[in-house]
Amino acid sequence: QVQLVESGGGLVQTGESLSVSCEALGRSLSSSDMAWFRQSPGKERVFVAGIRATGGVRVYADFVKGRFVLPGDNAKNTVVLQMGSLKPEAPAVYYCAARNALTSGLFLRSARYFGDWGPGTPVTVSS
C-alpha cells in the first residue's frame, strides 16, 4: 500500500493551465501504475489520465486528449498532471491513484482497479 498526497489544485480561468501533483510518501512509484481521476459533486469518479509503470505508456481520456499531459515517468515518487486549455465545468476534486503495475493487456481505467488513493485536490475553472 502506498500513501498518496495531491497538491496544486485551485481556481483558474477558462483557457488557463494548471498542474496538479501527486506524491507518494516514503516510496517511489516505479513499480506502480498511476492514474488521475476527477469527481464532481453528485457524479461518478471519472478517469482522466494514467501512466503505466511498464514502458511508461500514457493513456488519456478522450475529453482531455491534446490538453492534458503526464510528463516524466514513475521513476521517482511524484507524478504531475499538466492541464491546459481548461474549460468551464463544475468544480471537481482531482484524485491520484496507484496500483501494482500490470505488465500486460490494456490499461484498465476503472477506479475499481486502483487500490491506493489520495485525499484529492479541488480544481475550479471559472468562465
C-alpha positions in Angstrom: 0.0 0.0 0.0 1.2 3.5 -0.8 0.2 6.8 0.8 -0.6 9.4 -1.8 -1.0 13.2 -1.4 -2.2 15.5 -4.1 -1.4 19.2 -4.3 -1.7 22.1 -6.7 -5.4 22.5 -7.1 -7.1 25.9 -7.2 -9.2 28.3 -9.0 -8.3 29.2 -12.6 -9.9 31.0 -15.5 -11.2 29.3 -18.7 -8.3 28.6 -21.1 -5.6 28.8 -18.4 -3.3 26.0 -17.3 -2.8 24.3 -14.0 -0.6 21.5 -12.8 -1.5 19.1 -10.0 1.0 16.8 -8.3 0.8 13.5 -6.6 3.4 12.5 -4.1 3.9 9.0 -2.8 5.1 9.3 0.7 8.1 7.2 1.6 8.5 5.2 -1.6 8.9 5.5 -5.3 6.2 4.8 -7.8 8.5 2.9 -10.2 6.5 -0.3 -9.7 3.1 1.3 -9.7 0.6 2.2 -12.4 -0.6 5.7 -11.7 -3.8 7.5 -12.7 -5.7 10.7 -12.2 -9.4 10.8 -11.7 -11.8 13.6 -11.2 -15.1 13.8 -9.5 -17.7 16.5 -9.3 -20.4 16.6 -6.7 -23.1 14.0 -7.3 -21.1 12.5 -10.2 -19.1 9.3 -10.6 -15.3 9.4 -10.3 -14.0 9.6 -13.9 -10.7 8.5 -15.3 -8.6 11.4 -16.7 -5.1 10.1 -17.4 -2.8 7.3 -16.5 0.7 6.1 -16.9 1.9 2.5 -16.9 5.0 1.6 -14.9 5.9 -0.9 -17.6 7.2 1.0 -20.6 5.9 4.4 -19.4 2.9 4.2 -21.7 0.4 7.1 -21.1 -3.3 7.0 -21.7 -5.8 9.8 -21.7 -9.5 10.1 -21.6 -10.9 11.4 -24.9 -12.1 14.6 -23.3 -8.6 15.7 -22.2 -6.5 14.5 -25.2 -4.4 17.3 -26.6 -4.9 19.4 -23.5 -3.6 17.4 -20.5 -0.2 15.8 -20.3 1.6 13.5 -17.9 5.2 14.5 -18.2 8.0 12.5 -16.8 7.6 8.9 -15.5 7.0 6.9 -12.4 10.7 6.6 -11.6 10.5 9.0 -8.7 7.8 9.5 -6.1 5.9 12.3 -7.7 3.6 12.3 -10.7 2.4 15.5 -12.3 -0.7 16.1 -14.4 -0.4 19.2 -16.5 -3.8 20.6 -17.5 -4.0 23.0 -20.4 -6.9 24.9 -22.1 -9.1 24.3 -19.1 -12.8 24.5 -19.8 -15.5 25.9 -17.5 -17.0 22.9 -15.8 -18.5 22.0 -12.5 -15.9 22.1 -9.7 -14.1 18.8 -9.3 -11.8 17.1 -7.0 -8.8 15.5 -8.7 -7.6 12.3 -7.2 -4.4 10.3 -7.9 -4.5 6.6 -7.6 -2.0 3.8 -7.7 -1.9 0.0 -8.1 0.7 -2.6 -8.5 1.9 -2.5 -12.1 0.1 -4.5 -14.6 2.5 -5.9 -17.1 0.2 -6.8 -20.0 -3.1 -6.1 -21.5 -5.0 -2.9 -21.8 -4.6 -0.1 -19.3 -7.5 -0.7 -17.0 -9.2 2.6 -16.4 -11.9 1.9 -13.9 -11.5 3.2 -10.4 -12.1 -0.2 -9.0 -8.8 -1.4 -10.4 -6.9 1.1 -8.2 -6.4 0.4 -4.5 -4.5 3.4 -3.3 -5.9 6.8 -3.4 -5.0 10.3 -2.2 -7.5 12.6 -0.5 -7.8 14.8 -3.6 -7.2 18.4 -4.6 -10.0 20.7 -5.7 -10.0 22.4 -9.1 -12.4 25.0 -10.2 -12.5 26.6 -13.7 -14.5 29.8 -13.9 -15.8 31.2 -17.1 
